[in-house]
Amino acid sequence: MTSNWTALAFNQAPDAPNEIHGDKVAREFGFKGGLVLGAAIGAYITHPAVESWGKDFLSSGRAHVKIVSPLYDGEAFAVETTDLSPTRYRASLFRPDRTVSATAEVHLAEPEALAPPPALRGDPIGDKDTAAVAATPENMAVLKEKGCHASRFRWRDGHSLASYLKVSAEMPPLLRVGAYGNGFANMSFILGCSNVVLARAVHMNPWVLLETTSQNYAPIALDTRLIAELEVLEFYNKKGHEFVDARVNLFNADSGLCHCSIDKRAIYQLRGM
């Protein structure tokens, strides 16, 4: 496995509904500009896993990623790996001044040690008329007790998260969409789906992703239709911020196969809002 990987950060969604990714709102909260998506950071820090383990990572890879400081568009970052073995590594993502932006523990699960994938519950599917509730502890309590709407997605060419780098040719061939790639979904798209289904349930603007634990079960081929089911696990206040822990399971809409299960932690209401 390569112990070092460098690239330029790419803000895929400067005009996202979550305005923390745009310069104006991010600066109002003390950042120097719009934040690169946490989902993209997850893709950056697992990039060595895809390069080294290929399709095995998309089939049984697990990654625990903690985002500890922002990353900005165009910044030159470095992913450095330690504690290397044939099936695992630790990694840190450094910004140009050597500030740590994220850390991760990444490994492949042995087939016999891989827990059975989650089963599709059949939650009702939300649509364009399904309004998100306000981001309050009271509404989080209702969602935790009564459940959430699921969301539909499709992995396709031209998706805004089709590349986690400005130059898609710099991604592993396994993840490139087009004539020179295999077209499997990248972790930015997968984690991005988990972000969107949460944002469709709760109107959060701005909000910040802090942590994900993702378990892959099967690669997502091009033009796959998907269903994401959401569960609110916990919510709490810490130092004036409102936090939510949630679980999102991403299923094949045609077969019911689980492609990935993601546990996530986010600040859904920033201090002072």
TIVEXZA-484864 format. One line per field, with one value per atom (N, C-alpha, C): residue in three letters; atom name; y, z, x. Coordinates in steps of 0.2 Angstrom, whole numbers. Example, Ala and Ser with C-alpha at 12.3 -4.5 7.8 and 13.67 -1.06 7.14 Angstrom:
! TIVEXZA-484864
r: c(ALA:ALA:ALA:SER:SER:SER)
a: c(N:CA:C:N:CA:C)
Y: c(-28:-22:-16:-11:-5:0)
Z: c(39:39:39:35:36:39)
X: c(66:62:66:64:68:64)
! end
This chain:
! TIVEXZA-484864
r: c(MET:MET:MET:THR:THR:THR:SER:SER:SER:ASN:ASN:ASN:TRP:TRP:TRP:THR:THR:THR:ALA:ALA:ALA:LEU:LEU:LEU:ALA:ALA:ALA:PHE:PHE:PHE:ASN:ASN:ASN:GLN:GLN:GLN:ALA:ALA:ALA:PRO:PRO:PRO:ASP:ASP:ASP:ALA:ALA:ALA:PRO:PRO:PRO:ASN:ASN:ASN:GLU:GLU:GLU:ILE:ILE:ILE:HIS:HIS:HIS:GLY:GLY:GLY:ASP:ASP:ASP:LYS:LYS:LYS:VAL:VAL:VAL:ALA:ALA:ALA:ARG:ARG:ARG:GLU:GLU:GLU:PHE:PHE:PHE:GLY:GLY:GLY:PHE:PHE:PHE:LYS:LYS:LYS:GLY:GLY:GLY:GLY:GLY:GLY:LEU:LEU:LEU:VAL:VAL:VAL:LEU:LEU:LEU:GLY:GLY:GLY:ALA:ALA:ALA:ALA:ALA:ALA:ILE:ILE:ILE:GLY:GLY:GLY:ALA:ALA:ALA:TYR:TYR:TYR:ILE:ILE:ILE:THR:THR:THR:HIS:HIS:HIS:PRO:PRO:PRO:ALA:ALA:ALA:VAL:VAL:VAL:GLU:GLU:GLU:SER:SER:SER:TRP:TRP:TRP:GLY:GLY:GLY:LYS:LYS:LYS:ASP:ASP:ASP:PHE:PHE:PHE:LEU:LEU:LEU:SER:SER:SER:SER:SER:SER:GLY:GLY:GLY:ARG:ARG:ARG:ALA:ALA:ALA:HIS:HIS:HIS:VAL:VAL:VAL:LYS:LYS:LYS:ILE:ILE:ILE:VAL:VAL:VAL:SER:SER:SER:PRO:PRO:PRO:LEU:LEU:LEU:TYR:TYR:TYR:ASP:ASP:ASP:GLY:GLY:GLY:GLU:GLU:GLU:ALA:ALA:ALA:PHE:PHE:PHE:ALA:ALA:ALA:VAL:VAL:VAL:GLU:GLU:GLU:THR:THR:THR:THR:THR:THR:ASP:ASP:ASP:LEU:LEU:LEU:SER:SER:SER:PRO:PRO:PRO:THR:THR:THR:ARG:ARG:ARG:TYR:TYR:TYR:ARG:ARG:ARG:ALA:ALA:ALA:SER:SER:SER:LEU:LEU:LEU:PHE:PHE:PHE:ARG:ARG:ARG:PRO:PRO:PRO:ASP:ASP:ASP:ARG:ARG:ARG:THR:THR:THR:VAL:VAL:VAL:SER:SER:SER:ALA:ALA:ALA:THR:THR:THR:ALA:ALA:ALA:GLU:GLU:GLU:VAL:VAL:VAL:HIS:HIS:HIS:LEU:LEU:LEU:ALA:ALA:ALA:GLU:GLU:GLU:PRO:PRO:PRO:GLU:GLU:GLU:ALA:ALA:ALA:LEU:LEU:LEU:ALA:ALA:ALA:PRO:PRO:PRO:PRO:PRO:PRO:PRO:PRO:PRO:ALA:ALA:ALA:LEU:LEU:LEU:ARG:ARG:ARG:GLY:GLY:GLY:ASP:ASP:ASP:PRO:PRO:PRO:ILE:ILE:ILE:GLY:GLY:GLY:ASP:ASP:ASP:LYS:LYS:LYS:ASP:ASP:ASP:THR:THR:THR:ALA:ALA:ALA:ALA:ALA:ALA:VAL:VAL:VAL:ALA:ALA:ALA:ALA:ALA:ALA:THR:THR:THR:PRO:PRO:PRO:GLU:GLU:GLU:ASN:ASN:ASN:MET:MET:MET:ALA:ALA:ALA:VAL:VAL:VAL:LEU:LEU:LEU:LYS:LYS:LYS:GLU:GLU:GLU:LYS:LYS:LYS:GLY:GLY:GLY:CYS:CYS:CYS:HIS:HIS:HIS:ALA:ALA:ALA:SER:SER:SER:ARG:ARG:ARG:PHE:PHE:PHE:ARG:ARG:ARG:TRP:TRP:TRP:ARG:ARG:ARG:ASP:ASP:ASP:GLY:GLY:GLY:HIS:HIS:HIS:SER:SER:SER:LEU:LEU:LEU:ALA:ALA:ALA:SER:SER:SER:TYR:TYR:TYR:LEU:LEU:LEU:LYS:LYS:LYS:VAL:VAL:VAL:SER:SER:SER:ALA:ALA:ALA:GLU:GLU:GLU:MET:MET:MET:PRO:PRO:PRO:PRO:PRO:PRO:LEU:LEU:LEU:LEU:LEU:LEU:ARG:ARG:ARG:VAL:VAL:VAL:GLY:GLY:GLY:ALA:ALA:ALA:TYR:TYR:TYR:GLY:GLY:GLY:ASN:ASN:ASN:GLY:GLY:GLY:PHE:PHE:PHE:ALA:ALA:ALA:ASN:ASN:ASN:MET:MET:MET:SER:SER:SER:PHE:PHE:PHE:ILE:ILE:ILE:LEU:LEU:LEU:GLY:GLY:GLY:CYS:CYS:CYS:SER:SER:SER:ASN:ASN:ASN:VAL:VAL:VAL:VAL:VAL:VAL:LEU:LEU:LEU:ALA:ALA:ALA:ARG:ARG:ARG:ALA:ALA:ALA:VAL:VAL:VAL:HIS:HIS:HIS:MET:MET:MET:ASN:ASN:ASN:PRO:PRO:PRO:TRP:TRP:TRP:VAL:VAL:VAL:LEU:LEU:LEU:LEU:LEU:LEU:GLU:GLU:GLU:THR:THR:THR:THR:THR:THR:SER:SER:SER:GLN:GLN:GLN:ASN:ASN:ASN:TYR:TYR:TYR:ALA:ALA:ALA:PRO:PRO:PRO:ILE:ILE:ILE:ALA:ALA:ALA:LEU:LEU:LEU:ASP:ASP:ASP:THR:THR:THR:ARG:ARG:ARG:LEU:LEU:LEU:ILE:ILE:ILE:ALA:ALA:ALA:GLU:GLU:GLU:LEU:LEU:LEU:GLU:GLU:GLU:VAL:VAL:VAL:LEU:LEU:LEU:GLU:GLU:GLU:PHE:PHE:PHE:TYR:TYR:TYR:ASN:ASN:ASN:LYS:LYS:LYS:LYS:LYS:LYS:GLY:GLY:GLY:HIS:HIS:HIS:GLU:GLU:GLU:PHE:PHE:PHE:VAL:VAL:VAL:ASP:ASP:ASP:ALA:ALA:ALA:ARG:ARG:ARG:VAL:VAL:VAL:ASN:ASN:ASN:LEU:LEU:LEU:PHE:PHE:PHE:ASN:ASN:ASN:ALA:ALA:ALA:ASP:ASP:ASP:SER:SER:SER:GLY:GLY:GLY:LEU:LEU:LEU:CYS:CYS:CYS:HIS:HIS:HIS:CYS:CYS:CYS:SER:SER:SER:ILE:ILE:ILE:ASP:ASP:ASP:LYS:LYS:LYS:ARG:ARG:ARG:ALA:ALA:ALA:ILE:ILE:ILE:TYR:TYR:TYR:GLN:GLN:GLN:LEU:LEU:LEU:ARG:ARG:ARG:GLY:GLY:GLY:MET:MET:MET)
a: c(N:CA:C:N:CA:C:N:CA:C:N:CA:C:N:CA:C:N:CA:C:N:CA:C:N:CA:C:N:CA:C:N:CA:C:N:CA:C:N:CA:C:N:CA:C:N:CA:C:N:CA:C:N:CA:C:N:CA:C:N:CA:C:N:CA:C:N:CA:C:N:CA:C:N:CA:C:N:CA:C:N:CA:C:N:CA:C:N:CA:C:N:CA:C:N:CA:C:N:CA:C:N:CA:C:N:CA:C:N:CA:C:N:CA:C:N:CA:C:N:CA:C:N:CA:C:N:CA:C:N:CA:C:N:CA:C:N:CA:C:N:CA:C:N:CA:C:N:CA:C:N:CA:C:N:CA:C:N:CA:C:N:CA:C:N:CA:C:N:CA:C:N:CA:C:N:CA:C:N:CA:C:N:CA:C:N:CA:C:N:CA:C:N:CA:C:N:CA:C:N:CA:C:N:CA:C:N:CA:C:N:CA:C:N:CA:C:N:CA:C:N:CA:C:N:CA:C:N:CA:C:N:CA:C:N:CA:C:N:CA:C:N:CA:C:N:CA:C:N:CA:C:N:CA:C:N:CA:C:N:CA:C:N:CA:C:N:CA:C:N:CA:C:N:CA:C:N:CA:C:N:CA:C:N:CA:C:N:CA:C:N:CA:C:N:CA:C:N:CA:C:N:CA:C:N:CA:C:N:CA:C:N:CA:C:N:CA:C:N:CA:C:N:CA:C:N:CA:C:N:CA:C:N:CA:C:N:CA:C:N:CA:C:N:CA:C:N:CA:C:N:CA:C:N:CA:C:N:CA:C:N:CA:C:N:CA:C:N:CA:C:N:CA:C:N:CA:C:N:CA:C:N:CA:C:N:CA:C:N:CA:C:N:CA:C:N:CA:C:N:CA:C:N:CA:C:N:CA:C:N:CA:C:N:CA:C:N:CA:C:N:CA:C:N:CA:C:N:CA:C:N:CA:C:N:CA:C:N:CA:C:N:CA:C:N:CA:C:N:CA:C:N:CA:C:N:CA:C:N:CA:C:N:CA:C:N:CA:C:N:CA:C:N:CA:C:N:CA:C:N:CA:C:N:CA:C:N:CA:C:N:CA:C:N:CA:C:N:CA:C:N:CA:C:N:CA:C:N:CA:C:N:CA:C:N:CA:C:N:CA:C:N:CA:C:N:CA:C:N:CA:C:N:CA:C:N:CA:C:N:CA:C:N:CA:C:N:CA:C:N:CA:C:N:CA:C:N:CA:C:N:CA:C:N:CA:C:N:CA:C:N:CA:C:N:CA:C:N:CA:C:N:CA:C:N:CA:C:N:CA:C:N:CA:C:N:CA:C:N:CA:C:N:CA:C:N:CA:C:N:CA:C:N:CA:C:N:CA:C:N:CA:C:N:CA:C:N:CA:C:N:CA:C:N:CA:C:N:CA:C:N:CA:C:N:CA:C:N:CA:C:N:CA:C:N:CA:C:N:CA:C:N:CA:C:N:CA:C:N:CA:C:N:CA:C:N:CA:C:N:CA:C:N:CA:C:N:CA:C:N:CA:C:N:CA:C:N:CA:C:N:CA:C:N:CA:C:N:CA:C:N:CA:C:N:CA:C:N:CA:C:N:CA:C:N:CA:C:N:CA:C:N:CA:C:N:CA:C:N:CA:C:N:CA:C:N:CA:C:N:CA:C:N:CA:C:N:CA:C:N:CA:C:N:CA:C:N:CA:C:N:CA:C:N:CA:C:N:CA:C:N:CA:C:N:CA:C:N:CA:C:N:CA:C:N:CA:C:N:CA:C:N:CA:C:N:CA:C:N:CA:C:N:CA:C:N:CA:C:N:CA:C:N:CA:C:N:CA:C:N:CA:C:N:CA:C:N:CA:C:N:CA:C:N:CA:C:N:CA:C:N:CA:C:N:CA:C:N:CA:C:N:CA:C:N:CA:C:N:CA:C:N:CA:C:N:CA:C:N:CA:C:N:CA:C:N:CA:C:N:CA:C:N:CA:C:N:CA:C:N:CA:C:N:CA:C:N:CA:C:N:CA:C:N:CA:C:N:CA:C:N:CA:C:N:CA:C:N:CA:C:N:CA:C:N:CA:C:N:CA:C:N:CA:C:N:CA:C:N:CA:C:N:CA:C)
Y: c(-6:0:6:11:18:21:24:27:34:37:44:45:49:51:59:62:69:71:76:79:86:89:95:94:97:97:100:97:99:100:106:107:106:100:97:101:105:107:114:119:126:129:126:129:124:120:115:118:115:117:119:114:116:121:127:133:134:129:129:127:125:123:129:135:141:146:151:155:160:162:167:165:159:157:154:151:148:153:159:165:168:167:170:166:160:155:155:159:159:155:152:148:153:151:156:155:150:149:143:141:136:129:125:119:113:110:104:99:95:90:85:84:78:72:71:65:64:70:70:68:71:69:62:59:52:48:50:47:48:54:55:50:49:46:38:36:29:28:33:32:27:27:21:14:14:7:5:9:7:6:10:8:2:0:-6:-12:-12:-18:-18:-13:-13:-15:-19:-21:-24:-27:-30:-25:-19:-14:-12:-12:-10:-16:-21:-27:-29:-27:-29:-24:-18:-13:-9:-8:-4:2:8:14:18:20:24:31:36:43:48:52:57:64:69:75:80:83:87:94:96:103:103:109:110:109:108:107:112:116:121:119:121:120:122:118:120:118:117:115:109:109:103:99:93:89:83:80:73:68:62:57:52:52:48:42:36:30:27:24:20:14:10:4:-1:-1:-5:-12:-16:-23:-25:-31:-33:-31:-30:-29:-23:-19:-13:-7:-1:4:10:14:20:26:31:37:43:48:55:59:64:69:76:78:84:90:96:102:104:110:112:114:117:119:113:107:101:100:105:103:97:93:87:89:87:88:82:76:70:64:59:53:47:41:36:29:24:17:14:10:7:0:-5:-12:-16:-22:-26:-32:-33:-38:-45:-50:-57:-59:-63:-65:-68:-72:-76:-71:-66:-61:-55:-55:-49:-51:-46:-47:-47:-51:-51:-44:-42:-35:-34:-27:-26:-27:-29:-30:-24:-23:-18:-18:-13:-12:-11:-7:-5:1:6:12:16:20:24:29:29:33:41:45:52:55:60:63:70:74:81:85:82:85:83:79:77:82:87:92:90:92:91:95:92:95:100:105:109:106:108:105:107:103:105:98:98:92:89:93:90:86:88:85:79:79:73:68:69:64:61:65:62:57:59:55:48:49:43:38:41:36:33:38:36:34:35:33:39:38:43:40:45:43:40:36:34:38:38:42:37:39:36:39:36:38:34:37:33:35:30:31:31:37:38:42:42:46:54:58:65:67:63:65:70:74:79:76:70:67:61:62:56:56:62:62:66:64:68:72:72:76:80:86:90:87:83:79:72:69:62:57:58:54:52:56:55:50:48:43:36:31:24:22:18:16:13:9:6:11:17:22:27:27:32:30:35:34:36:31:33:27:29:23:20:24:22:20:18:16:11:8:3:6:12:15:14:11:9:15:16:22:23:29:31:32:33:34:41:45:52:52:48:47:43:38:34:37:41:45:51:53:59:57:51:49:49:46:46:53:58:65:68:66:69:66:60:57:60:62:65:72:76:83:83:78:78:77:73:72:78:82:87:93:99:105:108:106:109:113:119:124:130:130:125:119:114:109:106:102:100:92:88:81:80:76:75:69:63:57:52:47:41:35:30:23:19:17:14:7:3:-4:-6:-8:-9:-17:-18:-25:-27:-23:-24:-18:-18:-12:-10:-4:-1:1:-3:-3:3:6:12:10:15:15:11:10:6:11:9:12:10:15:14:17:14:16:17:23:24:25:20:21:24:28:32:30:30:29:34:38:43:38:38:34:38:44:48:55:60:67:70:76:78:85:89:96:95:98:98:105:108:115:120:119:124:121:116:113:108:107:101:95:90:84:79:75:69:63:57:51:47:45:42:36:32:26:26:25:25:19:15:9:10:8:10:3:2:-4:-3:-9:-9:-9:-5:-4:-10:-13:-19:-26:-27:-33:-33:-27:-27:-28:-29:-30:-24:-25:-19:-18:-12:-10:-7:-4:0:2:1:4:9:15:21:23:23:27:34:39:46:50:55:60:67:71:78:83:89:95:97:96:98:106:108:115:118:123:126:131:131:136:143:146:153:154:149:149:151)
Z: c(0:0:0:-4:-4:3:6:12:12:6:5:-2:-1:-7:-7:-12:-12:-18:-17:-22:-20:-24:-23:-21:-15:-13:-18:-18:-23:-20:-20:-17:-22:-22:-27:-27:-21:-20:-17:-20:-17:-17:-21:-21:-18:-13:-10:-5:-4:1:7:9:15:14:16:14:17:22:25:19:14:8:3:5:1:5:2:5:10:8:12:19:20:26:30:27:30:34:30:33:39:39:45:51:50:56:57:54:56:52:46:42:36:33:28:21:21:14:15:10:10:11:15:17:11:10:6:9:5:8:13:18:23:19:14:10:6:3:-1:3:9:14:15:16:17:11:5:-1:-1:1:0:5:11:16:15:11:9:2:-2:-8:-8:-4:-4:-3:0:1:-6:-10:-16:-21:-21:-25:-23:-17:-15:-15:-13:-12:-17:-21:-27:-25:-29:-28:-21:-18:-11:-6:-7:-2:-3:-9:-11:-9:-7:-6:2:5:12:16:14:17:22:28:33:35:36:37:43:48:53:52:50:48:53:56:60:57:56:53:58:59:65:63:57:54:47:45:38:33:27:21:16:12:7:0:-4:-11:-14:-17:-20:-16:-9:-5:-7:-6:-7:-1:-1:5:4:10:9:14:11:15:17:23:25:30:28:31:36:41:46:48:52:55:49:44:38:39:36:35:29:27:21:21:27:27:31:33:37:37:38:40:44:47:49:45:45:40:43:41:43:37:36:30:33:30:32:27:30:26:24:20:18:24:30:35:40:38:42:48:48:52:50:54:53:51:46:44:46:45:46:48:52:53:52:51:49:51:53:53:48:43:37:37:36:35:31:29:25:30:30:34:31:35:32:31:26:24:30:34:39:45:45:51:49:43:41:43:47:50:44:45:40:38:32:30:33:34:36:31:33:29:28:22:20:24:28:32:28:23:19:21:24:26:20:22:16:13:6:2:2:4:3:-4:-5:-12:-11:-17:-17:-13:-11:-7:1:2:9:12:17:19:25:25:31:37:43:49:51:55:58:62:62:66:73:77:84:88:94:98:99:99:99:93:87:81:80:83:83:87:93:97:93:89:85:80:77:71:74:80:83:85:88:90:84:79:74:68:67:61:55:50:45:38:33:26:23:19:15:9:5:-1:-6:-13:-19:-22:-24:-28:-34:-38:-44:-45:-45:-47:-55:-57:-64:-67:-73:-76:-76:-74:-73:-67:-62:-55:-52:-48:-45:-41:-38:-34:-38:-45:-49:-48:-46:-45:-39:-35:-29:-30:-36:-38:-44:-45:-50:-57:-57:-63:-61:-64:-62:-64:-69:-71:-66:-61:-55:-50:-51:-47:-49:-45:-47:-53:-58:-63:-61:-56:-53:-52:-51:-49:-55:-60:-65:-69:-71:-75:-83:-87:-94:-97:-103:-107:-104:-99:-96:-89:-87:-80:-79:-73:-72:-70:-67:-66:-59:-55:-48:-44:-40:-36:-31:-30:-25:-18:-13:-6:-5:-10:-9:-11:-16:-18:-12:-10:-5:1:4:10:9:3:1:1:-1:-1:7:11:18:21:18:20:18:12:8:12:13:16:23:27:33:32:27:26:23:20:18:23:29:35:39:40:45:41:42:38:42:40:43:39:41:36:41:42:40:45:42:47:45:49:48:50:45:46:50:55:60:59:58:59:55:52:49:50:51:51:45:40:34:33:32:31:24:19:12:12:8:7:0:-5:-12:-16:-22:-26:-29:-31:-34:-41:-46:-53:-56:-61:-65:-66:-65:-67:-62:-56:-51:-47:-46:-42:-35:-31:-23:-19:-13:-8:-2:1:8:13:19:24:30:34:39:46:51:58:62:66:71:77:79:85:92:92:97:95:100:99:106:106:112:111:116:116:119:116:119:117:122:121:117:117:114:107:104:98:99:94:94:89:92:89:87:82:80:78:80:78:74:68:64:60:58:54:47:42:35:32:29:25:18:14:7:3:0:-3:-11:-14:-21:-22:-25:-26:-29:-34:-37:-34:-30:-27:-20:-17:-9:-6:-10:-7:-4:2:5:2:0:-3:3:7:12:18:24:30:33:35:37:44:49:55:55:57:56:62:63:68:65:67:64:69:68:71:67:69:65:67:72:74:77:74:76:82:87:92:90:93:91:86:83:77:81)
X: c(4:0:4:2:6:5:11:10:8:8:7:3:-2:-6:-7:-6:-8:-12:-16:-21:-23:-27:-31:-38:-40:-47:-51:-57:-62:-69:-72:-78:-84:-87:-91:-98:-99:-106:-106:-103:-103:-110:-115:-121:-126:-124:-128:-133:-139:-144:-141:-136:-132:-127:-129:-125:-118:-116:-109:-104:-106:-102:-101:-105:-104:-100:-97:-92:-96:-102:-105:-107:-110:-113:-107:-102:-96:-93:-92:-88:-92:-98:-102:-101:-99:-97:-90:-86:-79:-74:-77:-73:-70:-65:-62:-65:-70:-73:-78:-81:-85:-81:-84:-81:-82:-77:-77:-82:-86:-90:-87:-90:-87:-87:-92:-92:-86:-84:-77:-71:-71:-66:-65:-71:-72:-69:-70:-67:-60:-57:-50:-46:-49:-45:-46:-51:-51:-49:-46:-43:-38:-33:-28:-31:-37:-40:-42:-45:-48:-42:-37:-31:-28:-27:-24:-28:-34:-39:-44:-45:-49:-56:-59:-66:-68:-62:-63:-65:-63:-65:-72:-74:-81:-86:-83:-87:-87:-82:-81:-77:-76:-72:-76:-72:-75:-71:-74:-70:-73:-69:-71:-68:-71:-68:-70:-66:-67:-65:-69:-67:-66:-60:-58:-57:-56:-55:-57:-59:-61:-56:-58:-54:-57:-53:-56:-54:-58:-57:-50:-47:-41:-35:-36:-30:-27:-20:-16:-16:-19:-19:-15:-13:-9:-13:-14:-16:-10:-8:-3:-5:-3:-5:0:-2:2:-1:3:0:-2:2:0:0:-5:-5:-8:-9:-12:-19:-22:-30:-32:-27:-29:-24:-26:-22:-25:-21:-24:-21:-25:-23:-25:-21:-22:-22:-27:-27:-25:-19:-16:-17:-19:-19:-12:-12:-5:-1:-4:0:1:0:0:-5:-10:-16:-19:-21:-25:-32:-35:-42:-46:-43:-47:-42:-45:-42:-46:-43:-47:-44:-48:-46:-50:-46:-49:-47:-51:-49:-54:-52:-56:-58:-65:-67:-66:-64:-64:-71:-72:-79:-83:-79:-83:-84:-80:-81:-86:-88:-93:-100:-102:-109:-114:-120:-125:-127:-128:-130:-137:-139:-146:-151:-157:-162:-167:-170:-174:-180:-182:-188:-194:-193:-199:-202:-198:-200:-203:-208:-212:-207:-207:-203:-205:-201:-203:-203:-206:-206:-205:-206:-205:-209:-215:-220:-219:-214:-213:-209:-211:-208:-203:-197:-193:-195:-194:-196:-191:-192:-187:-182:-176:-171:-171:-175:-176:-175:-173:-173:-180:-185:-192:-194:-192:-193:-189:-182:-178:-181:-184:-187:-193:-197:-202:-199:-194:-191:-188:-185:-182:-188:-193:-199:-203:-204:-209:-206:-199:-196:-196:-193:-191:-193:-194:-195:-189:-189:-184:-183:-177:-176:-174:-175:-173:-167:-162:-156:-155:-151:-148:-141:-137:-130:-129:-127:-127:-121:-120:-115:-118:-113:-115:-118:-118:-120:-115:-117:-113:-107:-108:-103:-100:-100:-97:-90:-87:-80:-78:-74:-72:-66:-63:-58:-60:-57:-59:-57:-51:-49:-51:-57:-59:-54:-50:-45:-40:-39:-35:-38:-44:-47:-45:-45:-44:-48:-46:-50:-56:-56:-62:-68:-67:-72:-73:-69:-70:-76:-80:-86:-84:-85:-84:-80:-77:-74:-68:-64:-58:-59:-65:-66:-72:-72:-77:-84:-84:-90:-93:-90:-93:-93:-98:-99:-94:-91:-86:-89:-85:-87:-90:-88:-91:-99:-100:-107:-111:-108:-111:-113:-107:-108:-113:-113:-117:-124:-126:-133:-135:-131:-133:-134:-130:-131:-138:-139:-145:-152:-152:-158:-159:-154:-155:-157:-154:-156:-163:-166:-173:-178:-175:-180:-180:-174:-173:-170:-174:-171:-166:-160:-154:-150:-149:-145:-142:-136:-131:-130:-126:-125:-118:-115:-108:-108:-105:-104:-97:-97:-91:-88:-92:-90:-94:-91:-95:-91:-95:-92:-96:-93:-96:-94:-99:-97:-100:-96:-98:-100:-105:-107:-107:-107:-107:-106:-102:-101:-107:-108:-114:-112:-115:-113:-117:-115:-118:-125:-129:-136:-140:-137:-141:-146:-152:-157:-156:-157:-155:-161:-162:-166:-162:-162:-159:-164:-163:-167:-163:-167:-164:-167:-162:-164:-161:-164:-161:-160:-153:-151:-151:-148:-148:-147:-149:-148:-146:-142:-140:-137:-136:-133:-126:-121:-114:-111:-109:-106:-110:-116:-121:-122:-119:-121:-126:-130:-135:-133:-132:-129:-134:-133:-137:-133:-134:-132:-137:-135:-140:-137:-141:-139:-143:-139:-142:-140:-145:-143:-145:-141:-142:-143:-149:-151:-152:-151:-152:-160:-163:-170:-173:-170:-173:-172:-166:-165:-166:-166:-166:-159:-154:-147:-145:-142:-139:-132:-130:-124:-119:-122:-118:-122:-119:-122:-118:-121:-117:-120:-116:-117:-114:-117:-115:-116:-112:-113:-112:-117:-117:-119:-117:-120:-126:-132:-138:-140:-137:-139:-132:-129:-123:-125:-120:-121:-122:-127:-128:-133:-136:-141:-147)
! end
